[in-house]
Amino acid sequence: MIFICFALQRLLTLQSDMVSNSEKSKIARLREQAGLTQAELADYIGVSENTIANWEKGNASKWIRNLNRLCSALSCDLKDLDPDHEAETVANSPTPEPLGEIILETVRSYCEAVQSGDKKAAAKIASFAALHNPELRYWLDQARNMIIQFQRERPNQPYCETIVNGLTLRNLIMQLGSNPPNDISYERFCHLVAQVHLSAAFLEKYVSFSREDFRRRLILQTWHLTVYVIGWQPGQIVPMHHHGNSLDAIRVIKGEMTHWQLSPEECEAQKIPFEGCTSQEKYSGPSKIYRTGDLITIDRRHAHQIANRSRQELVTLHFRFGAPPDDDHWDQPSADSQLVFVWNQEEQCQMKMPS
């Protein structure tokens, strides 16, 4: 809560006579946009109706103490009420708390309410978070910022699935970013990735197939984490290789995957090449079969091979913590593919969605 205190202390230095006539009417305009009466807004925040009336007249010294509750109830950002944009610090500050299932479903309900135009339902969820659950309030703030970005990039398109899944990925980024990359253990990585469940409706936008060879399509990339989907036609294979000091996890989204894995000692003894080398050869040793929903993890300096030996298409979701794949299997984005979200944190993070 330190970042909130900073913003509030800064706001307290503002003098009431610096609030212009246009600023004085902001609360009233936002309240009307949210479809709320003064009495309803007062009830949501926990103040009197007379207090709301005073706030709308521009008496900033009164509403500053309830700034965060007011923003949540009106479904607006702090910068919408703060002319000097001190609130950007609040909006961009991460939280160490993980994104739990109940929080995620509540965020989904909020996004659905906003998307359907149910302003009162959205305001009730936001108000509850402001009054009772700081963690929920944080994730609602992130959702609201993502809605704004999405509407700017892709107006009039549904966004609930994209935002809910995007927040799930952002949560993973934050958990992995709590320590330097080299301090993230294999066990910690596996534990975090195992909790990530992206919806089929979200992932299907990223699936791409080619008759020539398997194809990758990027979902998200930071300095240390790359998330992507691979589409495999029957018979397609990536020969045995290793990823150096990177950690990997693979979730089978659809179909049946045949997988081989070698220890660092076996990898060195058999001179298994680094990923992308043209000298890669197919490995014929013992393998395992994984099906829809299964999660496979690969530790640092271990080698592996993937093949689709079935007669059906195979779709896999990959989490690479380390250097991303660097070869010609990436699906080139179409001209109208757009950047969906940019999260400005200690490391740059970009999430993309194909058209």
N, C-alpha and C positions, 0 to 999 in steps of 0.2 A: 504493500500500500504506500511505499515511500514516494513513488512517482505521482500518485494521486495527491498526496500532501504537498508535493512541490508545486503542482499545478494550482492547487487551491491557495497556497500562500502567495503565489505570484498574482493570482486574480484579486486577492485581498488588497493589493497595493493600488488597484485601479480606483480612481475617484469617480463618484457618482456623476459629477458634472462633465465627465468625459464620454458619457453614454449619449450618443446622438439620438435624434428623434427616430431615425430608421432602426437603430439598435433597440430602442425602447419597445418597438412593436414586434420584435422577433418572436418572443415567447407566444404572443397572441396568435401570430400567423402560423407558427408550428403547431400550436394546440388545435387550431381550426383544421389544419391539414391532417392531423391525427384523428379528427372527428370527435373531439372531446369537448365537453363543457367545462367551465371553470370548476364546478362542483365535482365533476368526475376526476379531473386532474388533481384537485386537492385531495380527494379520497385515495387515489393511487399513491400519491407521494406521502400522505400523512400530515398535511397541514390544513389550515382553514381556507375557505373560499376567499376570504378577504385578503389572505396572504398572496394567493394567486393573482388577485386583482392588483395588488401593490407591485408584484413582480412585473406584470404586464405594463405598468406605468413607467418602468425603468428604474425602480429602486434596487439597484444591483447589490447594495450592501446587505439586503435581506435574502436574496435567492442564492448567493454564492455558497452558503453553508449546505444547501441541498442540490448543488450543481449536478452531481452524478445521478441522483434520483430523477431529476428533471429531464436530463438527456435520455435516460432509459425510457421514461414514461412517454416522451414525445418522439421516440425512435429517431433521434438525431445524434450528431457527433458533438463533442465538446467544442470543436472549432466553430460550430454553427451558432453557439452562444457567446463565444469568446472572440472578439475582433482581432486580438493579437496572436491567435493560434497557439497559445501555450499548451493547449491540450494535445498537440501532436506527440509530445513525449508520452502521454498516457496511452494513446492509440497504438503506438509502436512498441511499447514495452512488453516483453514476454513474461509469462508466468510459469513457475516450475510445476504447477499442478497438471497432472495428466487429464486427458479428455475422457471421462467416464461415459458409459453407455446411457445412463439417465440424462446426463448433460447433453449428449449428442442428440438424443431423441427430442429433448426440449428445444434445442436449436433448430431441429428439423421442423417442429411445429411452428416455431417463430417464422422461419423462412416461408413455409406454406401460407401462413397468415398474411405476410407481407406480399407474397406473390399473388394471392387471391384478392388483395385489397381490403382484407379484414383488419382495419386499423385498430379497432378496439381490442381484438384478441391479441394482436402483436403488442399493444401497449400494456395489457395485463401481464403478459409474460415478462416484458422488460421491467415493469414495475416490481413484480415479485423478485426478480433477480437483484434489482437495486436495493431492495429492503432486506432480503434474507439470504442471498447467495452470491458472494463476490466472484466465485469461480464461474458461475453461470453468466454473470454480468460480463466478465471478461470475454467469454466465447461469443456472447451475443454481440458485443462490440466488434469482434473480428468478423462475424457473419455480416453485420451491417456494412462494414467497410468493403467486404467482398461483393455484397449486393450492389453497392454503388459502382465498383469497378466493372462488374459484369454488365450492368445496365448500360454503362458507357460504351463498352466494347461490343456488346451483343444485345441491343435493345429489342424488346418484345419477344425474347426467347426464354423458355423456362430455365430456372437456375437452381432449384432446390437441391437436386442430386449433385450438381457440380460443387455447390458450396459446402454441403455436408461432407462429401468425400474430400474436398479440398482442405477442410478443417481437420479431418482425420490425418491427412498427410502432413499438415502443418504441425499437428501435435507430435507426430513422429520426428519431424525435424528438430523441434524444440527439445524433446527428450534426448535425442542423439547429440544435440549441441550443448548439453549440460556439462560435458567434459571435452577436453581436447580429443581429436579423432583417434590418436594413438592410444588413448586411455580407455577407449570403448572396447570391452572384452567381447569375445565371440558369444559368450553366454548372455551378456547384456543385450547385444544386437539381436540375437534369436528371440529373446523374451519380448523385446519391443515390437519386432516385426510380426510376431505371432498374434499380437493384439490388433493388428491392422486388418480390417475387413472392408474392402471397397465393394460397392454394389455392382451387380451385373449391368444395370442400366447405365452406370457411369463408364465402366470399362469397355463396353461394346463400341463406344465412339473411337476407341484407340486401336481396334483390331484391324490389321492389314495383312493380306496374303499375297504371295507371288508364286507363280508356277516355277520360277527359276530357282529361288532359294528362300529361306526364312526371312521375315522382315520385322524390324523393330520400329516402334513408334513411341516417341517421348511423351511422358506425362508431366514430369517435374524434374528440375535439376537445381542443386545448390553446389557450393564448392566441394562438398563431401558426399552428397547423396544424389543418386540418379535413379528415378523410378520410370520404368518403361514396360510396354507390352510387346510380346513376340507372337506372331502368327506362323504356324507350321503346317504346311501341306503334308499329306501322307508321304513317307519316304525321306523327308528332309532331315538333315542332321548337322550338328556342329561338332567337329572332331575334338578329341581330347586336348585340353589346354588348361592353363592356370591363369589366375588374375593377380599374381604377385601378392602384395600386402592388402588387397581389398577383401572385404567381407561381402558375401552374397547370400540372398535368400530368393527362392523361387516358389511361387504359389501357382498350382495348376488350376486354371480358371475353367477350362473346358477340354475334355478329351483324355487321352492316355499318353503319358510321357515315360519313355525309357531313359534311365539315368545311370551313368557310371561315375564313380568317384575314387580318387587315389590320394593316399597320404603324401605329405611332403617328401618322405623318404622314397616312396615308389615313384613319385614325380621326378625326383632327381635321378634315380637309377635308370629310368626309361627315357630320360632327356625329353620330358614333355615340354613343348614350347609355350611361350607366353601367348595370350589371346591375340588373334589377328595375324599370326605368322602364316605365311603361305605354305610352310612345310608341315602343317598339321596333318596327322594321319588318323584314320579311324581306329578305335580301340575295340578289341573283340573279347575282353575279359568279362567277368561276372557283372551283371547289371540288376537294377531293381525297377519295378514298374510303379508309377504314381498316377493317381487319378484325381478327378475334380475335387478341389478342396484341400488336397494334400500340400504340405509345406516342406520344402527341402532347403537345407542351409549348407553353405560351403565356407569353411574356415580359411584364414589366410594361408597362402602358399599351398593349398590343396588344389588338385586338378579334377576336372569333371568333363563329361561328354553328355550331350542331349540328343535324342532322336525321336522322331514320330514314326514308330513302326506299325501303327494302327492304320485302318482304312478311313479314319475320320480326321477332320481338322483338329489341331491342337492349339490351345491358347494358353500362354504362360505370362504371369506377372512377375517382374524382377525388381529387386531392391539391391542396388550396388552401392556399398559404402566404401568409397575410395575412388580410384581413377575410373571414369566411364569407358565403355567400349569405344574403340576407335577403329572403325572399318567401314566398308561400303554397304552394310546391311541396314543402315538407318533409312527409314521411309522418309523421303523428302516431303516437307509440308507443301500443301497446295497454296496457290496464290492468295486464297481467302482464309487460310488458317490464321488464327489470331492468338496473341498473348492474352491469357485470361486474367491472371493475377500476378502481381509483383509484391513480395513481402520484403520490406526493407528492415533487415535485422543486422546482426553483426556480420552475417554472410548474406550475399545476394541470393534470393530464391525466386525462381520463376516457374509458374505452372502454365501449361499450354493445353489447348483443346482443339482438335481438328474440326473442320467445318462439317 
